[in-house]
Amino acid sequence: MKDLEREDPFELIGTGYPVANPEETDRITARCIVEEYALTGFAATDILVLFQSPLYAHSHAIYQRRGVEFVRDLIDEVFGSSQ
């Protein structure tokens, strides 16, 4: 392990990579995000707000690419459509 240097970046840096099926990759990723927030006690409506917020970059990027119905369908899968 090397010593920390003053100029070392201490921020997360995302890297994109090609996938065979981008929509399926977004579906799996978004569903994991929905499940994670659901397990920590967030309500379905609150999770939708997180996807709509640019402060949550990864989920918001999926929201922008796939739209609100895509996200609502995943939330309904996790919570059940009767909520």
N, CA, C and O atoms as CSV, one atom per row, in Angstrom:
chain,resi,resn,atom,element,x,y,z
A,1,MET,N,N,0.850,-1.181,0.000
A,1,MET,CA,C,0.000,0.000,0.000
A,1,MET,C,C,0.893,1.241,0.000
A,1,MET,O,O,1.862,1.324,0.754
A,2,LYS,N,N,0.558,2.174,-0.837
A,2,LYS,CA,C,1.374,3.394,-0.919
A,2,LYS,C,C,0.882,4.440,0.071
A,2,LYS,O,O,-0.262,4.397,0.523
A,3,ASP,N,N,1.746,5.363,0.394
A,3,ASP,CA,C,1.370,6.470,1.267
A,3,ASP,C,C,0.419,7.405,0.530
A,3,ASP,O,O,0.510,7.563,-0.688
A,4,LEU,N,N,-0.482,8.014,1.268
A,4,LEU,CA,C,-1.386,8.994,0.677
A,4,LEU,C,C,-0.611,10.250,0.292
A,4,LEU,O,O,0.276,10.700,1.017
A,5,GLU,N,N,-0.957,10.790,-0.838
A,5,GLU,CA,C,-0.322,12.022,-1.300
A,5,GLU,C,C,-1.359,13.133,-1.319
A,5,GLU,O,O,-2.547,12.879,-1.517
A,6,ARG,N,N,-0.922,14.330,-1.118
A,6,ARG,CA,C,-1.812,15.488,-1.061
A,6,ARG,C,C,-2.623,15.654,-2.346
A,6,ARG,O,O,-3.770,16.097,-2.295
A,7,GLU,N,N,-2.047,15.307,-3.490
A,7,GLU,CA,C,-2.716,15.488,-4.773
A,7,GLU,C,C,-3.628,14.315,-5.162
A,7,GLU,O,O,-4.306,14.381,-6.188
A,8,ASP,N,N,-3.654,13.255,-4.365
A,8,ASP,CA,C,-4.519,12.112,-4.685
A,8,ASP,C,C,-5.982,12.530,-4.653
A,8,ASP,O,O,-6.419,13.206,-3.721
A,9,PRO,N,N,-6.731,12.132,-5.657
A,9,PRO,CA,C,-8.163,12.465,-5.632
A,9,PRO,C,C,-8.908,11.575,-4.625
A,9,PRO,O,O,-8.678,10.367,-4.563
A,10,PHE,N,N,-9.779,12.174,-3.861
A,10,PHE,CA,C,-10.582,11.437,-2.887
A,10,PHE,C,C,-12.054,11.490,-3.285
A,10,PHE,O,O,-12.930,11.688,-2.443
A,11,GLU,N,N,-12.306,11.313,-4.558
A,11,GLU,CA,C,-13.683,11.333,-5.033
A,11,GLU,C,C,-13.928,10.106,-5.890
A,11,GLU,O,O,-13.009,9.564,-6.504
A,12,LEU,N,N,-15.190,9.674,-5.923
A,12,LEU,CA,C,-15.547,8.538,-6.754
A,12,LEU,C,C,-15.538,8.960,-8.221
A,12,LEU,O,O,-15.981,10.054,-8.568
A,13,ILE,N,N,-15.040,8.098,-9.051
A,13,ILE,CA,C,-15.016,8.359,-10.480
A,13,ILE,C,C,-15.679,7.176,-11.167
A,13,ILE,O,O,-15.209,6.044,-11.057
A,14,GLY,N,N,-16.767,7.437,-11.874
A,14,GLY,CA,C,-17.481,6.370,-12.579
A,14,GLY,C,C,-16.893,6.148,-13.958
A,14,GLY,O,O,-16.412,7.078,-14.606
A,15,THR,N,N,-16.940,4.920,-14.387
A,15,THR,CA,C,-16.460,4.555,-15.715
A,15,THR,C,C,-17.524,3.742,-16.420
A,15,THR,O,O,-18.020,2.754,-15.877
A,16,GLY,N,N,-17.874,4.147,-17.616
A,16,GLY,CA,C,-18.855,3.400,-18.391
A,16,GLY,C,C,-18.200,2.256,-19.141
A,16,GLY,O,O,-16.997,2.274,-19.402
A,17,TYR,N,N,-18.990,1.278,-19.479
A,17,TYR,CA,C,-18.513,0.160,-20.272
A,17,TYR,C,C,-19.678,-0.375,-21.092
A,17,TYR,O,O,-20.833,-0.240,-20.686
A,18,PRO,N,N,-19.393,-0.977,-22.238
A,18,PRO,CA,C,-20.477,-1.475,-23.092
A,18,PRO,C,C,-21.146,-2.713,-22.479
A,18,PRO,O,O,-20.487,-3.556,-21.870
A,19,VAL,N,N,-22.455,-2.799,-22.655
A,19,VAL,CA,C,-23.213,-3.969,-22.204
A,19,VAL,C,C,-24.036,-4.498,-23.375
A,19,VAL,O,O,-24.352,-3.758,-24.306
A,20,ALA,N,N,-24.374,-5.768,-23.321
A,20,ALA,CA,C,-25.109,-6.397,-24.421
A,20,ALA,C,C,-26.517,-5.841,-24.558
A,20,ALA,O,O,-26.997,-5.629,-25.672
A,21,ASN,N,N,-27.183,-5.603,-23.429
A,21,ASN,CA,C,-28.568,-5.140,-23.453
A,21,ASN,C,C,-28.714,-3.986,-22.454
A,21,ASN,O,O,-28.983,-4.225,-21.277
A,22,PRO,N,N,-28.542,-2.755,-22.904
A,22,PRO,CA,C,-28.584,-1.610,-21.976
A,22,PRO,C,C,-29.896,-1.482,-21.195
A,22,PRO,O,O,-29.877,-1.128,-20.017
A,23,GLU,N,N,-31.025,-1.764,-21.833
A,23,GLU,CA,C,-32.298,-1.631,-21.118
A,23,GLU,C,C,-32.405,-2.665,-19.994
A,23,GLU,O,O,-32.874,-2.346,-18.901
A,24,GLU,N,N,-31.978,-3.882,-20.255
A,24,GLU,CA,C,-32.018,-4.918,-19.219
A,24,GLU,C,C,-31.046,-4.586,-18.087
A,24,GLU,O,O,-31.346,-4.822,-16.916
A,25,THR,N,N,-29.904,-4.048,-18.433
A,25,THR,CA,C,-28.943,-3.632,-17.412
A,25,THR,C,C,-29.535,-2.529,-16.541
A,25,THR,O,O,-29.391,-2.569,-15.319
A,26,ASP,N,N,-30.196,-1.546,-17.148
A,26,ASP,CA,C,-30.867,-0.494,-16.379
A,26,ASP,C,C,-31.970,-1.078,-15.504
A,26,ASP,O,O,-32.146,-0.647,-14.364
A,27,ARG,N,N,-32.719,-2.059,-16.025
A,27,ARG,CA,C,-33.800,-2.660,-15.250
A,27,ARG,C,C,-33.262,-3.370,-14.010
A,27,ARG,O,O,-33.794,-3.207,-12.912
A,28,ILE,N,N,-32.223,-4.144,-14.192
A,28,ILE,CA,C,-31.640,-4.872,-13.058
A,28,ILE,C,C,-31.063,-3.896,-12.041
A,28,ILE,O,O,-31.286,-4.045,-10.840
A,29,THR,N,N,-30.330,-2.909,-12.514
A,29,THR,CA,C,-29.719,-1.926,-11.618
A,29,THR,C,C,-30.778,-1.135,-10.862
A,29,THR,O,O,-30.685,-0.974,-9.645
A,30,ALA,N,N,-31.779,-0.644,-11.574
A,30,ALA,CA,C,-32.833,0.158,-10.935
A,30,ALA,C,C,-33.620,-0.670,-9.929
A,30,ALA,O,O,-33.976,-0.176,-8.859
A,31,ARG,N,N,-33.892,-1.928,-10.267
A,31,ARG,CA,C,-34.628,-2.769,-9.322
A,31,ARG,C,C,-33.812,-2.974,-8.046
A,31,ARG,O,O,-34.373,-2.965,-6.950
A,32,CYS,N,N,-32.514,-3.156,-8.172
A,32,CYS,CA,C,-31.657,-3.286,-6.985
A,32,CYS,C,C,-31.709,-2.024,-6.129
A,32,CYS,O,O,-31.762,-2.095,-4.901
A,33,ILE,N,N,-31.694,-0.874,-6.790
A,33,ILE,CA,C,-31.782,0.401,-6.066
A,33,ILE,C,C,-33.116,0.495,-5.337
A,33,ILE,O,O,-33.157,0.866,-4.164
A,34,VAL,N,N,-34.204,0.164,-6.022
A,34,VAL,CA,C,-35.540,0.204,-5.407
A,34,VAL,C,C,-35.591,-0.745,-4.204
A,34,VAL,O,O,-36.063,-0.361,-3.134
A,35,GLU,N,N,-35.110,-1.974,-4.372
A,35,GLU,CA,C,-35.134,-2.948,-3.282
A,35,GLU,C,C,-34.321,-2.469,-2.086
A,35,GLU,O,O,-34.739,-2.630,-0.940
A,36,GLU,N,N,-33.163,-1.883,-2.353
A,36,GLU,CA,C,-32.304,-1.404,-1.269
A,36,GLU,C,C,-33.006,-0.327,-0.442
A,36,GLU,O,O,-33.006,-0.384,0.788
A,37,TYR,N,N,-33.600,0.648,-1.119
A,37,TYR,CA,C,-34.313,1.694,-0.387
A,37,TYR,C,C,-35.555,1.138,0.310
A,37,TYR,O,O,-35.875,1.562,1.420
A,38,ALA,N,N,-36.248,0.212,-0.313
A,38,ALA,CA,C,-37.426,-0.397,0.315
A,38,ALA,C,C,-37.032,-1.128,1.594
A,38,ALA,O,O,-37.725,-1.032,2.606
A,39,LEU,N,N,-35.932,-1.851,1.549
A,39,LEU,CA,C,-35.476,-2.586,2.735
A,39,LEU,C,C,-35.042,-1.672,3.868
A,39,LEU,O,O,-35.058,-2.077,5.031
A,40,THR,N,N,-34.656,-0.443,3.543
A,40,THR,CA,C,-34.268,0.496,4.595
A,40,THR,C,C,-35.438,1.355,5.078
A,40,THR,O,O,-35.259,2.258,5.894
A,41,GLY,N,N,-36.644,1.064,4.564
A,41,GLY,CA,C,-37.834,1.714,5.098
A,41,GLY,C,C,-38.418,2.840,4.274
A,41,GLY,O,O,-39.374,3.478,4.714
A,42,PHE,N,N,-37.887,3.106,3.108
A,42,PHE,CA,C,-38.445,4.161,2.276
A,42,PHE,C,C,-39.787,3.724,1.693
A,42,PHE,O,O,-39.964,2.555,1.352
A,43,ALA,N,N,-40.717,4.643,1.581
A,43,ALA,CA,C,-42.001,4.388,0.930
A,43,ALA,C,C,-41.815,4.444,-0.581
A,43,ALA,O,O,-40.856,5.034,-1.079
A,44,ALA,N,N,-42.737,3.827,-1.298
A,44,ALA,CA,C,-42.666,3.801,-2.762
A,44,ALA,C,C,-42.617,5.207,-3.352
A,44,ALA,O,O,-41.849,5.463,-4.280
A,45,THR,N,N,-43.418,6.108,-2.829
A,45,THR,CA,C,-43.443,7.481,-3.353
A,45,THR,C,C,-42.113,8.192,-3.117
A,45,THR,O,O,-41.673,8.983,-3.950
A,46,ASP,N,N,-41.476,7.910,-1.984
A,46,ASP,CA,C,-40.176,8.523,-1.688
A,46,ASP,C,C,-39.093,8.006,-2.634
A,46,ASP,O,O,-38.201,8.755,-3.031
A,47,ILE,N,N,-39.175,6.735,-2.990
A,47,ILE,CA,C,-38.190,6.160,-3.906
A,47,ILE,C,C,-38.323,6.793,-5.289
A,47,ILE,O,O,-37.319,7.075,-5.944
A,48,LEU,N,N,-39.548,7.012,-5.728
A,48,LEU,CA,C,-39.753,7.671,-7.013
A,48,LEU,C,C,-39.134,9.071,-6.999
A,48,LEU,O,O,-38.523,9.489,-7.983
A,49,VAL,N,N,-39.288,9.781,-5.911
A,49,VAL,CA,C,-38.700,11.121,-5.780
A,49,VAL,C,C,-37.176,11.053,-5.874
A,49,VAL,O,O,-36.551,11.934,-6.464
A,50,LEU,N,N,-36.578,10.011,-5.297
A,50,LEU,CA,C,-35.123,9.856,-5.388
A,50,LEU,C,C,-34.672,9.692,-6.840
A,50,LEU,O,O,-33.661,10.264,-7.247
A,51,PHE,N,N,-35.417,8.915,-7.612
A,51,PHE,CA,C,-35.078,8.734,-9.023
A,51,PHE,C,C,-35.243,10.040,-9.796
A,51,PHE,O,O,-34.522,10.274,-10.766
A,52,GLN,N,N,-36.162,10.877,-9.392
A,52,GLN,CA,C,-36.401,12.143,-10.081
A,52,GLN,C,C,-35.373,13.208,-9.714
A,52,GLN,O,O,-35.240,14.205,-10.424
A,53,SER,N,N,-34.652,13.012,-8.624
A,53,SER,CA,C,-33.711,14.018,-8.140
A,53,SER,C,C,-32.324,13.855,-8.761
A,53,SER,O,O,-31.752,12.766,-8.714
A,54,PRO,N,N,-31.779,14.927,-9.342
A,54,PRO,CA,C,-30.413,14.885,-9.884
A,54,PRO,C,C,-29.344,14.659,-8.810
A,54,PRO,O,O,-28.202,14.337,-9.138
A,55,LEU,N,N,-29.697,14.823,-7.544
A,55,LEU,CA,C,-28.742,14.583,-6.464
A,55,LEU,C,C,-28.356,13.107,-6.367
A,55,LEU,O,O,-27.294,12.778,-5.838
A,56,TYR,N,N,-29.208,12.222,-6.870
A,56,TYR,CA,C,-28.942,10.779,-6.892
A,56,TYR,C,C,-28.595,10.416,-8.336
A,56,TYR,O,O,-29.442,9.940,-9.091
A,57,ALA,N,N,-27.335,10.650,-8.704
A,57,ALA,CA,C,-26.906,10.642,-10.109
A,57,ALA,C,C,-27.197,9.340,-10.842
A,57,ALA,O,O,-27.697,9.366,-11.967
A,58,HIS,N,N,-26.896,8.217,-10.233
A,58,HIS,CA,C,-27.063,6.950,-10.937
A,58,HIS,C,C,-28.539,6.641,-11.185
A,58,HIS,O,O,-28.930,6.328,-12.310
A,59,SER,N,N,-29.344,6.726,-10.152
A,59,SER,CA,C,-30.773,6.453,-10.332
A,59,SER,C,C,-31.420,7.503,-11.237
A,59,SER,O,O,-32.305,7.176,-12.027
A,60,HIS,N,N,-30.994,8.736,-11.132
A,60,HIS,CA,C,-31.554,9.788,-11.974
A,60,HIS,C,C,-31.200,9.581,-13.449
A,60,HIS,O,O,-32.010,9.867,-14.331
A,61,ALA,N,N,-29.997,9.088,-13.711
A,61,ALA,CA,C,-29.602,8.804,-15.095
A,61,ALA,C,C,-30.502,7.730,-15.704
A,61,ALA,O,O,-30.893,7.833,-16.866
A,62,ILE,N,N,-30.825,6.713,-14.931
A,62,ILE,CA,C,-31.746,5.669,-15.402
A,62,ILE,C,C,-33.127,6.274,-15.639
A,62,ILE,O,O,-33.775,5.978,-16.644
A,63,TYR,N,N,-33.569,7.108,-14.727
A,63,TYR,CA,C,-34.863,7.781,-14.860
A,63,TYR,C,C,-34.915,8.605,-16.147
A,63,TYR,O,O,-35.919,8.581,-16.859
A,64,GLN,N,N,-33.854,9.321,-16.441
A,64,GLN,CA,C,-33.823,10.145,-17.653
A,64,GLN,C,C,-33.816,9.289,-18.921
A,64,GLN,O,O,-34.464,9.631,-19.910
A,65,ARG,N,N,-33.082,8.176,-18.885
A,65,ARG,CA,C,-33.011,7.312,-20.070
A,65,ARG,C,C,-34.312,6.560,-20.307
A,65,ARG,O,O,-34.741,6.420,-21.452
A,66,ARG,N,N,-34.946,6.076,-19.249
A,66,ARG,CA,C,-36.069,5.135,-19.384
A,66,ARG,C,C,-37.435,5.731,-19.079
A,66,ARG,O,O,-38.450,5.194,-19.523
A,67,GLY,N,N,-37.484,6.816,-18.338
A,67,GLY,CA,C,-38.751,7.480,-18.072
A,67,GLY,C,C,-39.439,7.041,-16.793
A,67,GLY,O,O,-39.058,6.063,-16.151
A,68,VAL,N,N,-40.459,7.798,-16.453
A,68,VAL,CA,C,-41.163,7.601,-15.186
A,68,VAL,C,C,-41.912,6.271,-15.143
A,68,VAL,O,O,-41.937,5.625,-14.095
A,69,GLU,N,N,-42.514,5.846,-16.234
A,69,GLU,CA,C,-43.272,4.583,-16.226
A,69,GLU,C,C,-42.358,3.391,-15.973
A,69,GLU,O,O,-42.745,2.451,-15.278
A,70,PHE,N,N,-41.161,3.419,-16.526
A,70,PHE,CA,C,-40.174,2.367,-16.307
A,70,PHE,C,C,-39.889,2.238,-14.811
A,70,PHE,O,O,-39.890,1.134,-14.266
A,71,VAL,N,N,-39.646,3.364,-14.157
A,71,VAL,CA,C,-39.337,3.359,-12.727
A,71,VAL,C,C,-40.564,2.970,-11.917
A,71,VAL,O,O,-40.450,2.184,-10.977
A,72,ARG,N,N,-41.726,3.495,-12.255
A,72,ARG,CA,C,-42.954,3.135,-11.527
A,72,ARG,C,C,-43.240,1.635,-11.616
A,72,ARG,O,O,-43.655,1.021,-10.633
A,73,ASP,N,N,-43.020,1.051,-12.788
A,73,ASP,CA,C,-43.243,-0.389,-12.947
A,73,ASP,C,C,-42.330,-1.191,-12.030
A,73,ASP,O,O,-42.763,-2.180,-11.439
A,74,LEU,N,N,-41.083,-0.781,-11.905
A,74,LEU,CA,C,-40.161,-1.484,-11.013
A,74,LEU,C,C,-40.563,-1.318,-9.550
A,74,LEU,O,O,-40.497,-2.268,-8.769
A,75,ILE,N,N,-40.974,-0.118,-9.187
A,75,ILE,CA,C,-41.431,0.127,-7.817
A,75,ILE,C,C,-42.659,-0.735,-7.527
A,75,ILE,O,O,-42.770,-1.311,-6.445
A,76,ASP,N,N,-43.576,-0.826,-8.482
A,76,ASP,CA,C,-44.768,-1.672,-8.314
A,76,ASP,C,C,-44.401,-3.142,-8.166
A,76,ASP,O,O,-45.033,-3.864,-7.396
A,77,GLU,N,N,-43.382,-3.590,-8.898
A,77,GLU,CA,C,-42.928,-4.979,-8.751
A,77,GLU,C,C,-42.447,-5.261,-7.347
A,77,GLU,O,O,-42.714,-6.324,-6.786
A,78,VAL,N,N,-41.736,-4.302,-6.785
A,78,VAL,CA,C,-41.162,-4.495,-5.446
A,78,VAL,C,C,-42.217,-4.344,-4.355
A,78,VAL,O,O,-42.263,-5.146,-3.423
A,79,PHE,N,N,-43.062,-3.326,-4.463
A,79,PHE,CA,C,-44.040,-3.035,-3.424
A,79,PHE,C,C,-45.387,-3.701,-3.666
A,79,PHE,O,O,-46.194,-3.821,-2.744
A,80,GLY,N,N,-45.636,-4.132,-4.892
A,80,GLY,CA,C,-46.960,-4.619,-5.260
A,80,GLY,C,C,-47.744,-3.452,-5.822
A,80,GLY,O,O,-47.604,-2.319,-5.362
A,81,SER,N,N,-48.566,-3.728,-6.811
A,81,SER,CA,C,-49.264,-2.639,-7.507
A,81,SER,C,C,-50.464,-2.103,-6.751
A,81,SER,O,O,-51.136,-1.197,-7.245
A,82,SER,N,N,-50.762,-2.632,-5.561
A,82,SER,CA,C,-51.936,-2.178,-4.815
A,82,SER,C,C,-51.622,-1.059,-3.830
A,82,SER,O,O,-52.487,-0.698,-3.032
A,83,GLN,N,N,-50.418,-0.500,-3.857
A,83,GLN,CA,C,-50.094,0.535,-2.880
A,83,GLN,C,C,-50.674,1.867,-3.239
A,83,GLN,O,O,-50.485,2.840,-2.509
